[in-house]
Each structure stands twice: as C-alpha cells, then as structure tokens.
Amino acid sequence: MVEGSMTQGAGQGPAVERTATLRDFRVPAYVHETGPYAQSTHPGDVVPPSEEAYPEGYTPTQRDLPVINRGDTVQVTVDPASVPAPQPATGQGPLYVVGDVHGYLDELVAALQEQGLLDSAGQWCAGTARLWFLGDFTDRGPDGIGVIDLVMRLSAEAAAAGGYCKALMGNHELLLLGAKRFGDTPVNSGAGTATFQAAWLLNGGQKTDMDRLQDHHLQWMARLDAVEAVDGHLLLHSDTTAYLDYGRSIEEVNDTVRETLTRNDADEVWDLFRKFTKRFSFRDEGGADAVRSLLDTYGGTRVVHGHSPIPYLTGEVGSEDGEDDGGPVVTGPHVYADGLAIAMDGGVTMAGKLLVQQLPLGS
C-alpha cells in the first residue's frame, strides 16, 4: 500500500495529482552474477572488484533497476492525521521535502512548479516556504550538475524571499566526491579491492556530470549536512541506523561527516559511502524499533528519508511488457514502521514519480 496525499502549493490552488505507473522492472543481467553482483546486492550498492568486472553492454542510464519482491513485507495503514506534528515557529512558511532526483532536472522543475514553489520561469515564488532536499542529486539521470545548480540558485532566491532551500548529503554525493578526488585509487571494500571510479560508473555515473563538475560544486557537496530536525521531523537520506556510528547528536554526526571528508582519506570516505548506502533498516519486523533508536538519540516524532525507492519497500513490481496493466503506482510518500517513517524516493529512475511533499502529511 502506498500512502500519502498531494497537497496545495504555497500560495497556489490545489495541486494537480499525477500518478506514474512503475513499469519495465526487468532485472539487469549483472544482478544475477556471483560475488559483488549477487542478487542480494542492494540497488545503488554495486561495488566491482575491478574495471574488468563491468558487465558487457552495461548502460548506466538504464531505468530497469532490480526490484526486490518481498512477500513478507508488513504493511501498516496509518492515518497521517493521527500522528501529531509540532507547528512551525511564527513567521515561517510551510515545510516541503524532495525525494531523490538523480539528475532528472525537468521532472524536478515540474514537480516544484506543481507544488507552487517555482513560477513558470523556474524562479522561487513561494515566499517564506522552507524546502529540504534529501540527497542524491546526480547519477543515473541526464543532468545531475543541472540539478545541483538549480538547488544552489534556489537557496539564494528562497533566502532573499524570507524562506530557505537546503539539502542533505546522499550516498551518491559521497560517490561522486570520491570518484573525483580518488579516481582509481584502490580502497579496502571489506570484500576485496575496489575503486570509487569503478563504483561510480557502475552505479549510474554520468560522464557529462563529471566533465561539468567544478570546484564550487565539490565544495557545496562536501559541506552538506547528513541529518537535520525540522518541526519534529528527523530528516536524513538513508533508511539506516548507520548514522549512530558517527555521533550521539545531530551536530556531532554532521561535524564527523565533514571532518571525514576534510581529512581526504580514501578508505575513510569509502567507509562513509558504504554506511550511507545501507538501507531497509526500518522495513519489516523490528523496523519501528530501528526508527525509535534514531528518534530517541536525535529527537523528533518521525523519520523522513529517501534512498530506497518506494516499490522496494512495498514489495510491488510493475509490468514487464511496459503496458499499463493497473499495476503499482506511486502517488505520494509511503508511511510505514508503525507510522514512524516516511519514505520519499518515488523511483524516478525507474519510471516512477519524483516526489515533492508538504509536511506534516495531511496538512
């Protein structure tokens, strides 16, 4: 069950509801290989032992990532209105969050316009509204650098209007930083020798993004926070408890991540990337307890995350022939883990939906 609702845009009329059928879920050949390409390998977590391991014919931009079809996924129906959420401080505008973008700039602009955050010219028009991106701006899609440029521009435009636009660190930001800084330098992957360059290519790295990557993009990515708390929502990129390895407070986690990147040690950055790539900690039995471990440590009443596409979390699959057969659709965020977690990755890389959602749900 996919839960969530479309909301009115800031200062606009009702948003037009769009649904996108998830289709073309054929599993690429490399997923069935042994070793680092085993079926159990999570999407976005493929680490080749060497460049010779690239599957023949591999296309980083393919939109048919593997689907994990789990019949034992526990679905819990939760009324979003039943979970109280603190109200923003006086003078602050509505709060919005954006799921994984992965280079799909046109889809991002359309989704932000649909919510009334951008005007027809792509300029910020939401006044004091607050907008948070949950990470993963690049890779797989056609224009990751264009996405970063847009977020950086909107940060200035929103601040000038009395609102803000901010962003979190995703595992693909770490991957792109590592590929640029360390290239083919061998790192200890825990399962043999790997390189950032090979992992970046195999996880959808785009040559056009690397060619256009400039120092100010790198500096911006390296300074991103990993965790934030806003209006009782604990915002993070990955659905993992690995954040607990980096500190017992939000400030400590963010400082530790930045210090790790500043030291510029390839093995340390690789370990950070691998931990940020973990997923599914909040799903199935024990998932609610995992969420509570984060909320108890960092505060908040709900975790809001990206990283794991909603179809993986729900265990649903789309039509393999590409026909619209009434299969699974993503219309909004997925609420799960006893109502304590909100998933925001609508699966734009797999013909799903790029989600922009106002919080709290039901507002």
Secondary structure by P-SEA (a helix, b strand, c coil): cbbbbbbbcccccccbbbbbbbccccccccccccccccccccccccccccccccccccccccccccccccccbbbbbbccccbbbbbccccccbbbbbcccccaaaaaaaaaaaacccccccccccccbbbbbccccccccccaaaaaaaaaaaaaaaaaaccbbbbbbcaaaaaaaaaacccccccccccccccaaaaaaaacccaaaaaaccaaaaaaaaaccccccccccccccccccccccccccaaaaaaaaaaaaaaccaaaaaaaaaaaaccccccccaaaaaaaaaaaaccccbbbbccccccccccccccccccccccccccbbbbcccccccccccccccccccccccccccc
